Amino acid sequence: MPTMADVARSAGVSVATVSHVLNGTRPVLPHTRQAVLDAVDELGYTPNTLARSLVTSRTRSIGLAVSAISNPYFTEILQGVEASALEHGYSLLIADPHDDPEHERKVVQLLHERRVDGMIVAPSADPRELVSYLGRHQVPTVFLDRVIDDVGGGVAGARAGVTVDAPVDGPQPFDQVCAENTEPMAGLVTHLAGLGHRRIGLVAGLPGLSTTAERITGYRQGLTSARLPYDDHLVVHGDSESAGAERATAALLALAAPPTALVTANNAMTIGTLRALRRHGLSVPDDLALCCFDDFAWADLFSPRLTAIAQPSREIGAQAVRVLLERLDSPDRPARTVRLDCTFMHRTSCGCPDPG
């Protein structure tokens, strides 16, 4: 098997120059760089990643812990993480915490024991053990999709499209990357109110998640903007999954004065809500209007086509990698929360004519 010294002899350069070309640790003249790359190709040289990690204390690997990997939203986030990691020369180790705090801490520990350089984690509804472990072991970490207040300066209330820097009060700064939740949800509610609906129900996500809390806040803001009263009976929790949403929607339909319009707070719950409506013999939008938070590939193929908020899922994943690599390069910089804008996908399930 060819070695780095063989590449250096073939290219007529030093071993140090070969190392700089392969690792990008110092600028090299273009013709020298090309000579090294040609020698690598001709000899079939493969860098010894293990040996390099022993020298640099870096494995060039990232741990990713996200629940419900089968969910199309997280699948697209994973694709964004993977593409960005590969672009920067990093491999990916993936684990599913199943939204269980104890299992979450265990899988994060396993990833840490694999000596990943840093982690990207979508935290559970109770991330105390997770935060404690990561902080105790000083693991460079980016929280993804779901944000946590008071984790070394991360600002959960950052405005859409704005990166907020904050001072680091504790020993461990945690960066965070997510979509804007509040304003897009408020927009769905005001859109339905503008169509004449006065009883608008919300199928909310799992209690304890920041996404759930922020979307409920947006729902209430939308009602306020439309001068509609808030009614506790119109907010039910589908626990961020299809079966829970089916049960929650059935509870709304059983009210003495059921809603005339519904907003579902993620794509999995949209499926459960549609099942419940079909089971009750109701048609969308003729009997009940529907809008959903989270777009997905086949939302445009439903009849009617689903009016939805589309999150920039791949960009969320890619941005999380970039923020993590910045943390690895500058461990002492202030923590920050990055929020990305969403897009309103105006279709027909809300009761509007087809916008074309």
LOTI-966440 format. One record per residue (C-alpha): residue number from 1; residue in three letters; x, y, z. Coordinates in steps of 0.05 Angstrom, whole numbers, plus 5000, padded with zeros to 4 digits. Layout:
<r resi="NUM" resn="ala" east="X" north="Y" up="Z"/>
...
END
This chain:
<r resi="1" resn="met" east="5000" north="5000" up="5000"/>
<r resi="2" resn="pro" east="5030" north="5067" up="4980"/>
<r resi="3" resn="thr" east="5049" north="5116" up="5035"/>
<r resi="4" resn="met" east="5052" north="5191" up="5040"/>
<r resi="5" resn="ala" east="5127" north="5186" up="5031"/>
<r resi="6" resn="asp" east="5116" north="5150" up="4964"/>
<r resi="7" resn="val" east="5070" north="5206" up="4942"/>
<r resi="8" resn="ala" east="5122" north="5258" up="4962"/>
<r resi="9" resn="arg" east="5177" north="5222" up="4922"/>
<r resi="10" resn="ser" east="5133" north="5215" up="4861"/>
<r resi="11" resn="ala" east="5112" north="5289" up="4863"/>
<r resi="12" resn="gly" east="5182" north="5313" up="4880"/>
<r resi="13" resn="val" east="5161" north="5349" up="4943"/>
<r resi="14" resn="ser" east="5168" north="5340" up="5018"/>
<r resi="15" resn="val" east="5122" north="5297" up="5060"/>
<r resi="16" resn="ala" east="5100" north="5361" up="5096"/>
<r resi="17" resn="thr" east="5077" north="5391" up="5030"/>
<r resi="18" resn="val" east="5036" north="5328" up="5015"/>
<r resi="19" resn="ser" east="5004" north="5334" up="5084"/>
<r resi="20" resn="his" east="4987" north="5407" up="5072"/>
<r resi="21" resn="val" east="4954" north="5391" up="5005"/>
<r resi="22" resn="leu" east="4913" north="5333" up="5032"/>
<r resi="23" resn="asn" east="4892" north="5366" up="5097"/>
<r resi="24" resn="gly" east="4885" north="5438" up="5072"/>
<r resi="25" resn="thr" east="4928" north="5463" up="5130"/>
<r resi="26" resn="arg" east="4970" north="5513" up="5090"/>
<r resi="27" resn="pro" east="4966" north="5545" up="5021"/>
<r resi="28" resn="val" east="5007" north="5509" up="4967"/>
<r resi="29" resn="leu" east="5025" north="5534" up="4898"/>
<r resi="30" resn="pro" east="4975" north="5510" up="4845"/>
<r resi="31" resn="his" east="5026" north="5471" up="4804"/>
<r resi="32" resn="thr" east="5054" north="5438" up="4867"/>
<r resi="33" resn="arg" east="4984" north="5421" up="4891"/>
<r resi="34" resn="gln" east="4967" north="5390" up="4823"/>
<r resi="35" resn="ala" east="5032" north="5349" up="4823"/>
<r resi="36" resn="val" east="5013" north="5320" up="4891"/>
<r resi="37" resn="leu" east="4942" north="5304" up="4869"/>
<r resi="38" resn="asp" east="4968" north="5271" up="4806"/>
<r resi="39" resn="ala" east="5015" north="5228" up="4847"/>
<r resi="40" resn="val" east="4959" north="5209" up="4894"/>
<r resi="41" resn="asp" east="4916" north="5188" up="4835"/>
<r resi="42" resn="glu" east="4972" north="5150" up="4800"/>
<r resi="43" resn="leu" east="4993" north="5112" up="4862"/>
<r resi="44" resn="gly" east="4923" north="5101" up="4889"/>
<r resi="45" resn="tyr" east="4942" north="5130" up="4955"/>
<r resi="46" resn="thr" east="4889" north="5130" up="5010"/>
<r resi="47" resn="pro" east="4901" north="5173" up="5072"/>
<r resi="48" resn="asn" east="4905" north="5136" up="5138"/>
<r resi="49" resn="thr" east="4848" north="5170" up="5175"/>
<r resi="50" resn="leu" east="4861" north="5133" up="5240"/>
<r resi="51" resn="ala" east="4934" north="5153" up="5241"/>
<r resi="52" resn="arg" east="4917" north="5225" up="5224"/>
<r resi="53" resn="ser" east="4866" north="5227" up="5281"/>
<r resi="54" resn="leu" east="4919" north="5204" up="5331"/>
<r resi="55" resn="val" east="4963" north="5262" up="5309"/>
<r resi="56" resn="thr" east="4910" north="5317" up="5304"/>
<r resi="57" resn="ser" east="4862" north="5292" up="5359"/>
<r resi="58" resn="arg" east="4807" north="5299" up="5306"/>
<r resi="59" resn="thr" east="4768" north="5241" up="5275"/>
<r resi="60" resn="arg" east="4734" north="5286" up="5223"/>
<r resi="61" resn="ser" east="4667" north="5255" up="5243"/>
<r resi="62" resn="ile" east="4602" north="5285" up="5268"/>
<r resi="63" resn="gly" east="4550" north="5252" up="5311"/>
<r resi="64" resn="leu" east="4477" north="5265" up="5292"/>
<r resi="65" resn="ala" east="4421" north="5247" up="5341"/>
<r resi="66" resn="val" east="4351" north="5259" up="5315"/>
<r resi="67" resn="ser" east="4286" north="5224" up="5330"/>
<r resi="68" resn="ala" east="4237" north="5197" up="5279"/>
<r resi="69" resn="ile" east="4287" north="5191" up="5223"/>
<r resi="70" resn="ser" east="4230" north="5161" up="5182"/>
<r resi="71" resn="asn" east="4195" north="5229" up="5186"/>
<r resi="72" resn="pro" east="4204" north="5264" up="5118"/>
<r resi="73" resn="tyr" east="4222" north="5329" up="5154"/>
<r resi="74" resn="phe" east="4280" north="5298" up="5192"/>
<r resi="75" resn="thr" east="4299" north="5257" up="5131"/>
<r resi="76" resn="glu" east="4310" north="5321" up="5092"/>
<r resi="77" resn="ile" east="4348" north="5352" up="5151"/>
<r resi="78" resn="leu" east="4392" north="5289" up="5151"/>
<r resi="79" resn="gln" east="4405" north="5298" up="5077"/>
<r resi="80" resn="gly" east="4427" north="5370" up="5089"/>
<r resi="81" resn="val" east="4473" north="5349" up="5146"/>
<r resi="82" resn="glu" east="4503" north="5293" up="5105"/>
<r resi="83" resn="ala" east="4516" north="5335" up="5043"/>
<r resi="84" resn="ser" east="4548" north="5392" up="5082"/>
<r resi="85" resn="ala" east="4590" north="5344" up="5124"/>
<r resi="86" resn="leu" east="4615" north="5309" up="5062"/>
<r resi="87" resn="glu" east="4630" north="5376" up="5029"/>
<r resi="88" resn="his" east="4675" north="5393" up="5088"/>
<r resi="89" resn="gly" east="4708" north="5325" up="5091"/>
<r resi="90" resn="tyr" east="4670" north="5297" up="5151"/>
<r resi="91" resn="ser" east="4635" north="5230" up="5160"/>
<r resi="92" resn="leu" east="4570" north="5221" up="5197"/>
<r resi="93" resn="leu" east="4549" north="5175" up="5254"/>
<r resi="94" resn="ile" east="4473" north="5173" up="5264"/>
<r resi="95" resn="ala" east="4430" north="5152" up="5324"/>
<r resi="96" resn="asp" east="4356" north="5157" up="5339"/>
<r resi="97" resn="pro" east="4340" north="5179" up="5411"/>
<r resi="98" resn="his" east="4266" north="5163" up="5401"/>
<r resi="99" resn="asp" east="4247" north="5227" up="5438"/>
<r resi="100" resn="asp" east="4262" north="5191" up="5503"/>
<r resi="101" resn="pro" east="4306" north="5231" up="5552"/>
<r resi="102" resn="glu" east="4342" north="5170" up="5581"/>
<r resi="103" resn="his" east="4354" north="5138" up="5514"/>
<r resi="104" resn="glu" east="4375" north="5205" up="5487"/>
<r resi="105" resn="arg" east="4431" north="5211" up="5538"/>
<r resi="106" resn="lys" east="4453" north="5140" up="5524"/>
<r resi="107" resn="val" east="4459" north="5148" up="5448"/>
<r resi="108" resn="val" east="4495" north="5214" up="5456"/>
<r resi="109" resn="gln" east="4544" north="5180" up="5503"/>
<r resi="110" resn="leu" east="4555" north="5124" up="5452"/>
<r resi="111" resn="leu" east="4569" north="5176" up="5397"/>
<r resi="112" resn="his" east="4616" north="5212" up="5444"/>
<r resi="113" resn="glu" east="4653" north="5147" up="5459"/>
<r resi="114" resn="arg" east="4664" north="5139" up="5384"/>
<r resi="115" resn="arg" east="4706" north="5203" up="5389"/>
<r resi="116" resn="val" east="4664" north="5246" up="5343"/>
<r resi="117" resn="asp" east="4691" north="5316" up="5337"/>
<r resi="118" resn="gly" east="4624" north="5347" up="5353"/>
<r resi="119" resn="met" east="4549" north="5332" up="5354"/>
<r resi="120" resn="ile" east="4485" north="5357" up="5323"/>
<r resi="121" resn="val" east="4425" north="5339" up="5367"/>
<r resi="122" resn="ala" east="4349" north="5350" up="5362"/>
<r resi="123" resn="pro" east="4335" north="5350" up="5438"/>
<r resi="124" resn="ser" east="4277" north="5316" up="5471"/>
<r resi="125" resn="ala" east="4222" north="5350" up="5512"/>
<r resi="126" resn="asp" east="4264" north="5339" up="5575"/>
<r resi="127" resn="pro" east="4338" north="5350" up="5555"/>
<r resi="128" resn="arg" east="4366" north="5361" up="5625"/>
<r resi="129" resn="glu" east="4408" north="5298" up="5626"/>
<r resi="130" resn="leu" east="4431" north="5312" up="5554"/>
<r resi="131" resn="val" east="4453" north="5382" up="5570"/>
<r resi="132" resn="ser" east="4487" north="5359" up="5634"/>
<r resi="133" resn="tyr" east="4526" north="5305" up="5598"/>
<r resi="134" resn="leu" east="4547" north="5349" up="5540"/>
<r resi="135" resn="gly" east="4568" north="5405" up="5587"/>
<r resi="136" resn="arg" east="4605" north="5360" up="5635"/>
<r resi="137" resn="his" east="4646" north="5331" up="5578"/>
<r resi="138" resn="gln" east="4653" north="5396" up="5539"/>
<r resi="139" resn="val" east="4626" north="5365" up="5475"/>
<r resi="140" resn="pro" east="4620" north="5417" up="5418"/>
<r resi="141" resn="thr" east="4545" north="5413" up="5402"/>
<r resi="142" resn="val" east="4493" north="5446" up="5359"/>
<r resi="143" resn="phe" east="4420" north="5437" up="5379"/>
<r resi="144" resn="leu" east="4377" north="5427" up="5317"/>
<r resi="145" resn="asp" east="4304" north="5444" up="5303"/>
<r resi="146" resn="arg" east="4285" north="5449" up="5376"/>
<r resi="147" resn="val" east="4318" north="5503" up="5418"/>
<r resi="148" resn="ile" east="4331" north="5506" up="5493"/>
<r resi="149" resn="asp" east="4330" north="5569" up="5535"/>
<r resi="150" resn="asp" east="4389" north="5586" up="5579"/>
<r resi="151" resn="val" east="4441" north="5538" up="5550"/>
<r resi="152" resn="gly" east="4503" north="5581" up="5551"/>
<r resi="153" resn="gly" east="4475" north="5641" up="5514"/>
<r resi="154" resn="gly" east="4429" north="5609" up="5461"/>
<r resi="155" resn="val" east="4371" north="5657" up="5449"/>
<r resi="156" resn="ala" east="4307" north="5618" up="5435"/>
<r resi="157" resn="gly" east="4269" north="5681" up="5417"/>
<r resi="158" resn="ala" east="4314" north="5704" up="5359"/>
<r resi="159" resn="arg" east="4277" north="5736" up="5300"/>
<r resi="160" resn="ala" east="4269" north="5701" up="5233"/>
<r resi="161" resn="gly" east="4330" north="5701" up="5189"/>
<r resi="162" resn="val" east="4373" north="5734" up="5242"/>
<r resi="163" resn="thr" east="4433" north="5706" up="5278"/>
<r resi="164" resn="val" east="4436" north="5729" up="5350"/>
<r resi="165" resn="asp" east="4502" north="5730" up="5389"/>
<r resi="166" resn="ala" east="4499" north="5728" up="5464"/>
<r resi="167" resn="pro" east="4551" north="5726" up="5520"/>
<r resi="168" resn="val" east="4569" north="5658" up="5547"/>
<r resi="169" resn="asp" east="4553" north="5655" up="5621"/>
<r resi="170" resn="gly" east="4568" north="5582" up="5633"/>
<r resi="171" resn="pro" east="4627" north="5538" up="5617"/>
<r resi="172" resn="gln" east="4595" north="5505" up="5556"/>
<r resi="173" resn="pro" east="4564" north="5545" up="5499"/>
<r resi="174" resn="phe" east="4512" north="5510" up="5456"/>
<r resi="175" resn="asp" east="4495" north="5536" up="5387"/>
<r resi="176" resn="gln" east="4425" north="5526" up="5359"/>
<r resi="177" resn="val" east="4395" north="5523" up="5289"/>
<r resi="178" resn="cys" east="4321" north="5521" up="5275"/>
<r resi="179" resn="ala" east="4265" north="5550" up="5233"/>
<r resi="180" resn="glu" east="4221" north="5608" up="5253"/>
<r resi="181" resn="asn" east="4157" north="5580" up="5283"/>
<r resi="182" resn="thr" east="4115" north="5635" up="5313"/>
<r resi="183" resn="glu" east="4101" north="5683" up="5256"/>
<r resi="184" resn="pro" east="4087" north="5629" up="5203"/>
<r resi="185" resn="met" east="4037" north="5596" up="5249"/>
<r resi="186" resn="ala" east="4003" north="5662" up="5263"/>
<r resi="187" resn="gly" east="3999" north="5673" up="5188"/>
<r resi="188" resn="leu" east="3961" north="5607" up="5178"/>
<r resi="189" resn="val" east="3910" north="5628" up="5231"/>
<r resi="190" resn="thr" east="3899" north="5698" up="5203"/>
<r resi="191" resn="his" east="3892" north="5668" up="5133"/>
<r resi="192" resn="leu" east="3836" north="5622" up="5158"/>
<r resi="193" resn="ala" east="3804" north="5679" up="5196"/>
<r resi="194" resn="gly" east="3806" north="5721" up="5133"/>
<r resi="195" resn="leu" east="3765" north="5667" up="5099"/>
<r resi="196" resn="gly" east="3710" north="5676" up="5151"/>
<r resi="197" resn="his" east="3727" north="5622" up="5202"/>
<r resi="198" resn="arg" east="3714" north="5639" up="5275"/>
<r resi="199" resn="arg" east="3727" north="5572" up="5308"/>
<r resi="200" resn="ile" east="3797" north="5550" up="5288"/>
<r resi="201" resn="gly" east="3825" north="5488" up="5321"/>
<r resi="202" resn="leu" east="3899" north="5471" up="5332"/>
<r resi="203" resn="val" east="3928" north="5401" up="5334"/>
<r resi="204" resn="ala" east="3992" north="5417" up="5372"/>
<r resi="205" resn="gly" east="4055" north="5376" up="5381"/>
<r resi="206" resn="leu" east="4087" north="5341" up="5440"/>
<r resi="207" resn="pro" east="4085" north="5383" up="5503"/>
<r resi="208" resn="gly" east="4154" north="5406" up="5526"/>
<r resi="209" resn="leu" east="4184" north="5416" up="5456"/>
<r resi="210" resn="ser" east="4202" north="5487" up="5437"/>
<r resi="211" resn="thr" east="4170" north="5477" up="5369"/>
<r resi="212" resn="thr" east="4104" north="5460" up="5404"/>
<r resi="213" resn="ala" east="4107" north="5520" up="5450"/>
<r resi="214" resn="glu" east="4126" north="5569" up="5395"/>
<r resi="215" resn="arg" east="4072" north="5545" up="5348"/>
<r resi="216" resn="ile" east="4019" north="5551" up="5402"/>
<r resi="217" resn="thr" east="4044" north="5622" up="5415"/>
<r resi="218" resn="gly" east="4037" north="5635" up="5340"/>
<r resi="219" resn="tyr" east="3967" north="5607" up="5340"/>
<r resi="220" resn="arg" east="3947" north="5653" up="5397"/>
<r resi="221" resn="gln" east="3979" north="5713" up="5363"/>
<r resi="222" resn="gly" east="3940" north="5697" up="5300"/>
<r resi="223" resn="leu" east="3875" north="5696" up="5339"/>
<r resi="224" resn="thr" east="3892" north="5762" up="5371"/>
<r resi="225" resn="ser" east="3908" north="5794" up="5304"/>
<r resi="226" resn="ala" east="3841" north="5769" up="5277"/>
<r resi="227" resn="arg" east="3805" north="5793" up="5341"/>
<r resi="228" resn="leu" east="3782" north="5723" up="5357"/>
<r resi="229" resn="pro" east="3778" north="5696" up="5428"/>
<r resi="230" resn="tyr" east="3824" north="5640" up="5452"/>
<r resi="231" resn="asp" east="3787" north="5577" up="5471"/>
<r resi="232" resn="asp" east="3825" north="5522" up="5509"/>
<r resi="233" resn="his" east="3778" north="5470" up="5481"/>
<r resi="234" resn="leu" east="3802" north="5484" up="5410"/>
<r resi="235" resn="val" east="3875" north="5466" up="5426"/>
<r resi="236" resn="val" east="3891" north="5392" up="5431"/>
<r resi="237" resn="his" east="3958" north="5355" up="5431"/>
<r resi="238" resn="gly" east="3972" north="5303" up="5379"/>
<r resi="239" resn="asp" east="4041" north="5290" up="5410"/>
<r resi="240" resn="ser" east="4076" north="5302" up="5343"/>
<r resi="241" resn="glu" east="4056" north="5235" up="5313"/>
<r resi="242" resn="ser" east="4001" north="5209" up="5269"/>
<r resi="243" resn="ala" east="3962" north="5164" up="5317"/>
<r resi="244" resn="gly" east="3961" north="5219" up="5370"/>
<r resi="245" resn="ala" east="3935" north="5270" up="5320"/>
<r resi="246" resn="glu" east="3880" north="5222" up="5298"/>
<r resi="247" resn="arg" east="3855" north="5217" up="5370"/>
<r resi="248" resn="ala" east="3863" north="5291" up="5383"/>
<r resi="249" resn="thr" east="3824" north="5309" up="5320"/>
<r resi="250" resn="ala" east="3768" north="5262" up="5339"/>
<r resi="251" resn="ala" east="3763" north="5299" up="5406"/>
<r resi="252" resn="leu" east="3756" north="5366" up="5370"/>
<r resi="253" resn="leu" east="3702" north="5338" up="5325"/>
<r resi="254" resn="ala" east="3664" north="5313" up="5386"/>
<r resi="255" resn="leu" east="3656" north="5383" up="5415"/>
<r resi="256" resn="ala" east="3587" north="5412" up="5420"/>
<r resi="257" resn="ala" east="3612" north="5468" up="5375"/>
<r resi="258" resn="pro" east="3668" north="5437" up="5334"/>
<r resi="259" resn="pro" east="3717" north="5479" up="5295"/>
<r resi="260" resn="thr" east="3704" north="5498" up="5223"/>
<r resi="261" resn="ala" east="3779" north="5500" up="5207"/>
<r resi="262" resn="leu" east="3840" north="5463" up="5233"/>
<r resi="263" resn="val" east="3914" north="5477" up="5235"/>
<r resi="264" resn="thr" east="3961" north="5417" up="5246"/>
<r resi="265" resn="ala" east="4029" north="5431" up="5275"/>
<r resi="266" resn="asn" east="4072" north="5381" up="5237"/>
<r resi="267" resn="asn" east="4068" north="5335" up="5176"/>
<r resi="268" resn="ala" east="4059" north="5269" up="5215"/>
<r resi="269" resn="met" east="4000" north="5299" up="5252"/>
<r resi="270" resn="thr" east="3970" north="5323" up="5186"/>
<r resi="271" resn="ile" east="3965" north="5250" up="5163"/>
<r resi="272" resn="gly" east="3930" north="5231" up="5228"/>
<r resi="273" resn="thr" east="3882" north="5289" up="5223"/>
<r resi="274" resn="leu" east="3864" north="5270" up="5151"/>
<r resi="275" resn="arg" east="3850" north="5199" up="5174"/>
<r resi="276" resn="ala" east="3804" north="5224" up="5229"/>
<r resi="277" resn="leu" east="3766" north="5269" up="5181"/>
<r resi="278" resn="arg" east="3757" north="5212" up="5132"/>
<r resi="279" resn="arg" east="3733" north="5166" up="5188"/>
<r resi="280" resn="his" east="3681" north="5218" up="5206"/>
<r resi="281" resn="gly" east="3659" north="5225" up="5134"/>
<r resi="282" resn="leu" east="3682" north="5298" up="5129"/>
<r resi="283" resn="ser" east="3710" north="5329" up="5066"/>
<r resi="284" resn="val" east="3766" north="5381" up="5062"/>
<r resi="285" resn="pro" east="3754" north="5439" up="5051"/>
<r resi="286" resn="asp" east="3678" north="5432" up="5040"/>
<r resi="287" resn="asp" east="3663" north="5410" up="5111"/>
<r resi="288" resn="leu" east="3725" north="5434" up="5146"/>
<r resi="289" resn="ala" east="3785" north="5476" up="5122"/>
<r resi="290" resn="leu" east="3855" north="5451" up="5137"/>
<r resi="291" resn="cys" east="3924" north="5484" up="5139"/>
<r resi="292" resn="cys" east="3987" north="5450" up="5163"/>
<r resi="293" resn="phe" east="4056" north="5468" up="5190"/>
<r resi="294" resn="asp" east="4108" north="5428" up="5151"/>
<r resi="295" resn="asp" east="4104" north="5417" up="5077"/>
<r resi="296" resn="phe" east="4124" north="5350" up="5047"/>
<r resi="297" resn="ala" east="4136" north="5322" up="4978"/>
<r resi="298" resn="trp" east="4066" north="5295" up="4966"/>
<r resi="299" resn="ala" east="4027" north="5352" up="4997"/>
<r resi="300" resn="asp" east="4016" north="5380" up="4927"/>
<r resi="301" resn="leu" east="3987" north="5313" up="4904"/>
<r resi="302" resn="phe" east="3931" north="5309" up="4955"/>
<r resi="303" resn="ser" east="3861" north="5327" up="4934"/>
<r resi="304" resn="pro" east="3852" north="5381" up="4956"/>
<r resi="305" resn="arg" east="3924" north="5405" up="4953"/>
<r resi="306" resn="leu" east="3949" north="5421" up="5023"/>
<r resi="307" resn="thr" east="3961" north="5493" up="5043"/>
<r resi="308" resn="ala" east="4024" north="5489" up="5086"/>
<r resi="309" resn="ile" east="4084" north="5523" up="5117"/>
<r resi="310" resn="ala" east="4148" north="5496" up="5085"/>
<r resi="311" resn="gln" east="4209" north="5494" up="5130"/>
<r resi="312" resn="pro" east="4278" north="5500" up="5098"/>
<r resi="313" resn="ser" east="4296" north="5431" up="5125"/>
<r resi="314" resn="arg" east="4357" north="5416" up="5082"/>
<r resi="315" resn="glu" east="4386" north="5485" up="5096"/>
<r resi="316" resn="ile" east="4373" north="5475" up="5170"/>
<r resi="317" resn="gly" east="4416" north="5412" up="5167"/>
<r resi="318" resn="ala" east="4471" north="5445" up="5125"/>
<r resi="319" resn="gln" east="4472" north="5507" up="5170"/>
<r resi="320" resn="ala" east="4479" north="5464" up="5232"/>
<r resi="321" resn="val" east="4542" north="5432" up="5203"/>
<r resi="322" resn="arg" east="4571" north="5500" up="5185"/>
<r resi="323" resn="val" east="4557" north="5527" up="5255"/>
<r resi="324" resn="leu" east="4588" north="5465" up="5287"/>
<r resi="325" resn="leu" east="4651" north="5472" up="5245"/>
<r resi="326" resn="glu" east="4656" north="5545" up="5265"/>
<r resi="327" resn="arg" east="4651" north="5523" up="5338"/>
<r resi="328" resn="leu" east="4707" north="5472" up="5328"/>
<r resi="329" resn="asp" east="4751" north="5527" up="5298"/>
<r resi="330" resn="ser" east="4733" north="5578" up="5351"/>
<r resi="331" resn="pro" east="4714" north="5542" up="5416"/>
<r resi="332" resn="asp" east="4710" north="5605" up="5457"/>
<r resi="333" resn="arg" east="4665" north="5648" up="5413"/>
<r resi="334" resn="pro" east="4596" north="5668" up="5439"/>
<r resi="335" resn="ala" east="4539" north="5619" up="5430"/>
<r resi="336" resn="arg" east="4486" north="5637" up="5379"/>
<r resi="337" resn="thr" east="4418" north="5616" up="5354"/>
<r resi="338" resn="val" east="4405" north="5617" up="5279"/>
<r resi="339" resn="arg" east="4332" north="5620" up="5255"/>
<r resi="340" resn="leu" east="4314" north="5609" up="5183"/>
<r resi="341" resn="asp" east="4253" north="5635" up="5146"/>
<r resi="342" resn="cys" east="4195" north="5590" up="5125"/>
<r resi="343" resn="thr" east="4152" north="5594" up="5062"/>
<r resi="344" resn="phe" east="4076" north="5597" up="5057"/>
<r resi="345" resn="met" east="4053" north="5546" up="5006"/>
<r resi="346" resn="his" east="3984" north="5571" up="4985"/>
<r resi="347" resn="arg" east="3941" north="5514" up="4957"/>
<r resi="348" resn="thr" east="3868" north="5493" up="4964"/>
<r resi="349" resn="ser" east="3856" north="5455" up="5029"/>
<r resi="350" resn="cys" east="3843" north="5522" up="5063"/>
<r resi="351" resn="gly" east="3783" north="5533" up="5018"/>
<r resi="352" resn="cys" east="3814" north="5582" up="4970"/>
<r resi="353" resn="pro" east="3808" north="5574" up="4895"/>
<r resi="354" resn="asp" east="3868" north="5540" up="4864"/>
<r resi="355" resn="pro" east="3922" north="5595" up="4859"/>
<r resi="356" resn="gly" east="3953" north="5557" up="4800"/>
END
